[in-house]
Amino acid sequence: MTVNFTLRGEQQEVLGTAILYVSSSATLNPRSDTWKENISVEFSQPWGQVQSLNVAADVSCTSSCVAIEKSPWVGAKKLVDNGVLATGSVAYSNVPAIDKVDLSTTKYHLYITHTGSTPTLPNVNWDNPHQVRCDSHLTDTGNINTGCVDGAVRQDPDLELPVSRYGAAAVTYGWAQWNLKDKWGLYSGSPLNRATNGPERRKFTCEEKSSDPFEKMPNSVVLDDSCDEFPFASTQQGGTDGALCAEIRAHLREDGKYEVYKAWDDRPITKQEPCVRGHVNLLENATAGSAYSRYIQDWRLIEGDPFYVTVPDYFDMTVDAI
């Protein structure tokens, strides 16, 4: 923010001018409902009778946001052209209701005075063009998790799930991306969109609401077998009837690479299916699910937010994919 200050006499003649440069910066915390903002004001280019200015500042914010530390410094600071800035910090808090999203705007106010004079425009007000987006939700352990992100600019990295770490779970996702028609989560296909009712959606793909419920394989084929679906149940693309999904299993070879097979001989795979059900070791399934949960919290994905998924080593770790 640049503030051009002009001091005028009784006949509106210009007695002096100066420029104030205002800057602010904040780092939002995706796992906290509070954040601090640093504010500084620099006095520059004095002319005429304006060789110093007194500056006070305060902030506020809209919606359910509260400015818990409103002033970056106490009272008014005298600024002169010596390179010394008026600096300080303010703080905000925003705790939306559970499963609600709140967009708030931070607002700024400078009160500028010149000793011995009455300035014509002592007040300067402006709004931050970037809204802060906060949301709250219950975690699996019953705790309330609240965090805030920049509502205007979201440049989340891809959700990376390498085969070298997540095993057959990652193979299942990579196979679906590169073999099924919709290419969910790939830039050459379509993004996935967060859905908050994942447990209910999963019932249709892997559990009792599927017209063809998932059947575990014996430990001799897949140790501690479980149903792992892609697109994820916690996306708007997930929750498809499991009977419509391609069903696969990934076999780990002695050379450390995976081969992908159809799970059952009586269920052919056309690669036109809208989803996949993978037979995946329960621990690998849960570990990949935890990575997705952390990603959601780290980047505060809410209902409908798009994101992409990358299995960076899929082609290095998988051979003879059906």
C-alpha positions as CSV (number, residue, x, y, z in Angstrom):
1,M,0.0,0.0,0.0
2,T,1.4,3.4,-1.0
3,V,0.0,6.5,0.8
4,N,0.6,9.9,-0.6
5,F,0.4,12.5,2.2
6,T,-0.2,16.2,1.4
7,L,-0.2,19.0,4.0
8,R,-2.1,22.1,2.9
9,G,-2.5,25.6,4.3
10,E,-5.6,27.6,5.0
11,Q,-5.9,28.6,1.3
12,Q,-5.4,24.9,0.2
13,E,-1.8,25.7,-0.8
14,V,0.6,22.7,-0.6
15,L,2.9,23.1,2.4
16,G,4.6,19.7,2.2
17,T,4.3,16.1,1.0
18,A,5.6,12.7,1.9
19,I,5.0,9.1,1.0
20,L,4.3,6.2,3.3
21,Y,4.9,2.7,2.2
22,V,2.9,0.1,4.0
23,S,3.6,-3.6,3.8
24,S,2.2,-6.6,5.5
25,S,2.7,-10.4,5.5
26,A,1.1,-13.4,7.1
27,T,1.7,-17.1,7.1
28,L,-1.5,-19.0,7.5
29,N,-1.5,-22.2,9.5
30,P,-3.6,-25.1,8.0
31,R,-3.7,-26.7,11.5
32,S,-4.6,-23.7,13.6
33,D,-7.4,-21.2,13.9
34,T,-5.1,-18.3,14.7
35,W,-2.4,-16.5,12.7
36,K,-0.2,-13.4,13.0
37,E,0.4,-10.7,10.5
38,N,3.5,-8.5,10.4
39,I,2.9,-4.8,9.4
40,S,5.5,-2.1,8.7
41,V,5.3,1.5,7.6
42,E,8.1,3.4,6.0
43,F,8.4,7.3,5.8
44,S,9.9,8.5,2.5
45,Q,10.5,11.5,0.2
46,P,9.7,14.3,2.6
47,W,9.3,17.8,1.2
48,G,8.5,21.2,2.6
49,Q,7.0,21.3,6.1
50,V,6.4,17.5,6.2
51,Q,9.7,16.2,7.7
52,S,8.0,13.8,10.0
53,L,4.6,12.1,10.5
54,N,2.9,10.4,13.4
55,V,1.3,7.1,12.5
56,A,-1.0,4.8,14.5
57,A,-2.6,1.7,13.1
58,D,-5.1,-1.0,13.8
59,V,-6.9,-3.9,12.1
60,S,-10.2,-5.7,12.0
61,C,-11.7,-8.5,10.1
62,T,-15.1,-9.6,8.9
63,S,-17.5,-12.6,9.4
64,S,-16.6,-14.9,12.3
65,C,-13.0,-13.7,12.3
66,V,-11.8,-11.7,15.4
67,A,-8.8,-9.5,15.6
68,I,-7.3,-10.6,18.9
69,E,-4.3,-8.3,18.7
70,K,-5.6,-5.2,16.9
71,S,-2.6,-2.7,16.9
72,P,0.9,-3.5,15.7
73,W,2.3,-0.9,18.1
74,V,1.1,1.2,21.0
75,G,-0.2,4.7,20.2
76,A,1.3,6.7,17.4
77,K,4.9,6.4,16.2
78,K,6.9,9.3,14.9
79,L,8.5,8.6,11.6
80,V,11.3,10.5,9.9
81,D,13.3,9.8,6.8
82,N,16.1,7.8,8.5
83,G,15.3,4.3,7.3
84,V,13.7,3.3,10.7
85,L,10.3,1.7,10.1
86,A,7.3,1.4,12.3
87,T,6.9,-2.3,12.7
88,G,4.8,-4.7,14.7
89,S,2.4,-7.6,14.5
90,V,-1.3,-8.2,14.9
91,A,-3.2,-11.5,15.3
92,Y,-6.5,-13.0,14.2
93,S,-8.6,-16.0,15.1
94,N,-11.4,-17.6,13.1
95,V,-13.2,-20.7,14.4
96,P,-16.1,-21.6,12.1
97,A,-18.8,-24.1,13.2
98,I,-18.0,-27.7,12.6
99,D,-18.3,-28.7,8.9
100,K,-18.7,-25.0,8.0
101,V,-16.5,-22.8,5.9
102,D,-15.9,-19.1,6.6
103,L,-14.5,-16.5,4.3
104,S,-13.2,-13.4,6.0
105,T,-11.5,-10.1,4.9
106,T,-8.8,-8.4,7.0
107,K,-9.2,-4.6,7.1
108,Y,-6.6,-2.0,7.8
109,H,-6.7,1.6,9.2
110,L,-3.9,4.2,9.5
111,Y,-4.4,7.4,11.4
112,I,-1.8,9.9,10.2
113,T,-1.1,13.2,12.0
114,H,1.5,16.0,11.5
115,T,2.7,17.7,14.7
116,G,1.3,21.2,14.9
117,S,-1.1,20.8,11.9
118,T,-4.5,19.4,11.1
119,P,-4.2,17.2,8.1
120,T,-7.1,17.1,5.7
121,L,-7.1,13.3,5.3
122,P,-5.7,11.7,8.4
123,N,-7.4,8.4,7.9
124,V,-6.5,5.7,5.4
125,N,-8.5,2.5,5.1
126,W,-8.2,-0.5,2.8
127,D,-9.1,-4.2,2.6
128,N,-6.8,-7.1,1.9
129,P,-7.8,-8.4,-1.6
130,H,-7.0,-12.0,-0.5
131,Q,-9.8,-13.5,1.7
132,V,-8.8,-15.9,4.4
133,R,-10.8,-19.2,4.2
134,C,-11.1,-21.2,7.4
135,D,-12.9,-24.4,8.1
136,S,-13.5,-26.8,11.0
137,H,-14.2,-30.5,11.1
138,L,-14.1,-33.4,13.5
139,T,-11.2,-35.8,13.2
140,D,-11.5,-39.6,13.4
141,T,-10.5,-39.3,17.1
142,G,-13.3,-36.8,17.8
143,N,-11.1,-33.7,18.0
144,I,-12.0,-30.4,16.3
145,N,-9.5,-29.6,13.6
146,T,-9.5,-26.0,12.4
147,G,-7.2,-24.3,9.9
148,C,-7.0,-21.4,7.5
149,V,-5.7,-20.9,3.9
150,D,-5.5,-18.1,1.4
151,G,-8.9,-18.2,-0.2
152,A,-7.8,-16.3,-3.3
153,V,-4.7,-18.4,-4.3
154,R,-4.5,-22.1,-3.9
155,Q,-1.5,-23.8,-5.5
156,D,-1.5,-27.1,-3.7
157,P,1.1,-29.7,-4.8
158,D,-0.2,-33.0,-6.1
159,L,-1.0,-35.8,-3.7
160,E,2.0,-38.0,-4.3
161,L,1.6,-41.7,-3.5
162,P,4.7,-43.6,-4.7
163,V,4.6,-47.4,-5.1
164,S,7.9,-47.6,-3.2
165,R,6.1,-46.4,-0.1
166,Y,2.5,-47.4,-0.5
167,G,2.9,-50.7,-2.3
168,A,-0.1,-52.3,-3.9
169,A,-2.4,-49.4,-2.9
170,A,-0.4,-47.0,-5.1
171,V,-0.2,-49.6,-7.9
172,T,-4.1,-49.7,-7.8
173,Y,-4.3,-46.0,-8.1
174,G,-1.7,-45.7,-10.9
175,W,-3.3,-48.6,-12.8
176,A,-6.7,-46.9,-12.7
177,Q,-5.2,-43.6,-13.9
178,W,-3.3,-45.0,-16.8
179,N,-5.8,-47.7,-17.9
180,L,-9.3,-46.5,-17.2
181,K,-11.0,-44.1,-19.6
182,D,-11.6,-41.1,-17.2
183,K,-7.9,-40.8,-16.0
184,W,-9.0,-39.4,-12.7
185,G,-6.4,-37.3,-10.9
186,L,-4.2,-36.9,-14.0
187,Y,-3.7,-33.6,-15.8
188,S,-4.4,-35.3,-19.0
189,G,-7.7,-36.4,-17.5
190,S,-9.8,-34.7,-14.9
191,P,-9.1,-33.6,-11.3
192,L,-10.6,-35.3,-8.3
193,N,-12.9,-33.2,-6.1
194,R,-13.0,-33.6,-2.3
195,A,-16.2,-35.1,-0.8
196,T,-16.8,-35.0,3.0
197,N,-19.1,-38.0,3.1
198,G,-16.5,-40.6,2.3
199,P,-17.6,-43.3,4.7
200,E,-21.1,-43.3,3.2
201,R,-19.8,-43.3,-0.3
202,R,-17.4,-46.2,0.5
203,K,-20.4,-48.4,1.4
204,F,-21.5,-48.4,-2.3
205,T,-18.1,-49.4,-3.6
206,C,-16.6,-51.7,-1.1
207,E,-19.3,-52.6,1.5
208,E,-22.9,-53.6,2.0
209,K,-24.5,-51.1,-0.4
210,S,-22.7,-52.5,-3.4
211,S,-24.8,-54.7,-5.6
212,D,-21.7,-57.0,-5.7
213,P,-20.1,-56.7,-2.2
214,F,-16.3,-57.0,-2.0
215,E,-15.0,-60.6,-1.4
216,K,-11.7,-61.0,0.3
217,M,-9.0,-63.3,-1.1
218,P,-7.3,-65.9,1.0
219,N,-4.0,-64.9,2.7
220,S,-2.1,-67.1,0.4
221,V,-3.1,-64.8,-2.5
222,V,-3.3,-61.4,-0.7
223,L,-2.2,-61.2,2.9
224,D,-4.8,-59.5,5.1
225,D,-6.8,-58.5,2.1
226,S,-8.9,-55.3,2.0
227,C,-10.9,-53.3,-0.5
228,D,-9.1,-50.2,-1.8
229,E,-11.0,-48.0,-4.3
230,F,-10.1,-45.4,-6.8
231,P,-11.4,-42.8,-7.3
232,F,-11.2,-42.5,-3.5
233,A,-14.5,-42.7,-1.7
234,S,-13.8,-39.3,-0.2
235,T,-14.1,-37.6,-3.6
236,Q,-17.1,-36.6,-5.6
237,Q,-16.0,-39.1,-8.3
238,G,-16.0,-42.0,-5.7
239,G,-18.9,-44.0,-4.4
240,T,-19.7,-45.8,-7.6
241,D,-21.4,-49.2,-7.2
242,G,-18.6,-51.7,-6.8
243,A,-20.2,-54.0,-9.4
244,L,-19.3,-51.5,-12.0
245,C,-15.6,-51.3,-11.1
246,A,-12.7,-53.1,-12.6
247,E,-11.4,-55.5,-9.9
248,I,-7.6,-56.1,-9.7
249,R,-4.9,-57.5,-7.5
250,A,-1.2,-56.5,-7.6
251,H,1.4,-59.2,-7.1
252,L,4.8,-58.3,-5.8
253,R,7.6,-60.2,-7.7
254,E,10.9,-61.2,-6.2
255,D,12.6,-58.4,-8.2
256,G,10.6,-55.8,-6.3
257,K,8.2,-55.0,-9.2
258,Y,4.5,-55.6,-9.4
259,E,2.3,-57.4,-11.8
260,V,-1.4,-56.6,-12.1
261,Y,-4.0,-59.3,-12.6
262,K,-7.7,-59.3,-12.9
263,A,-9.0,-60.4,-9.5
264,W,-11.5,-63.0,-10.6
265,D,-11.7,-65.0,-13.8
266,D,-15.4,-64.5,-14.0
267,R,-15.1,-60.7,-13.9
268,P,-13.5,-59.5,-17.2
269,I,-11.9,-56.1,-17.4
270,T,-12.9,-53.9,-20.3
271,K,-11.0,-50.7,-19.2
272,Q,-14.2,-48.8,-19.8
273,E,-15.1,-49.0,-16.1
274,P,-15.6,-45.8,-14.1
275,C,-13.6,-47.1,-11.0
276,V,-11.3,-49.8,-9.7
277,R,-11.5,-52.1,-6.6
278,G,-8.0,-53.3,-5.6
279,H,-7.2,-56.2,-3.4
280,V,-4.7,-54.6,-1.1
281,N,-3.0,-55.5,2.1
282,L,-4.9,-53.7,4.9
283,L,-1.9,-52.0,6.3
284,E,-0.9,-50.6,2.9
285,N,-4.5,-49.5,2.4
286,A,-4.6,-47.7,5.7
287,T,-1.2,-46.1,5.2
288,A,-2.2,-44.6,1.9
289,G,-5.5,-43.5,3.4
290,S,-3.6,-41.7,6.2
291,A,-1.5,-39.9,3.6
292,Y,-4.7,-38.7,1.9
293,S,-6.1,-37.5,5.3
294,R,-2.9,-35.6,6.0
295,Y,-3.0,-34.0,2.6
296,I,-6.6,-32.8,3.1
297,Q,-5.7,-31.2,6.4
298,D,-2.4,-29.7,5.2
299,W,-4.1,-28.0,2.4
300,R,-7.6,-27.5,4.0
301,L,-9.5,-29.2,1.1
302,I,-13.2,-28.6,1.5
303,E,-16.2,-30.0,-0.3
304,G,-15.7,-29.7,-4.1
305,D,-12.0,-28.6,-4.0
306,P,-10.1,-30.0,-6.9
307,F,-6.7,-31.8,-6.6
308,Y,-4.5,-34.1,-8.6
309,V,-2.8,-37.5,-7.7
310,T,0.6,-38.6,-8.8
311,V,2.1,-42.1,-8.6
312,P,5.6,-41.0,-9.6
313,D,7.2,-44.4,-9.9
314,Y,4.3,-46.4,-11.3
315,F,6.1,-47.3,-14.6
316,D,9.3,-48.0,-12.8
317,M,7.7,-50.4,-10.3
318,T,5.0,-52.1,-12.4
319,V,5.3,-54.5,-15.3
320,D,2.9,-56.5,-17.4
321,A,-0.1,-54.4,-16.3
322,I,-3.3,-55.9,-17.8
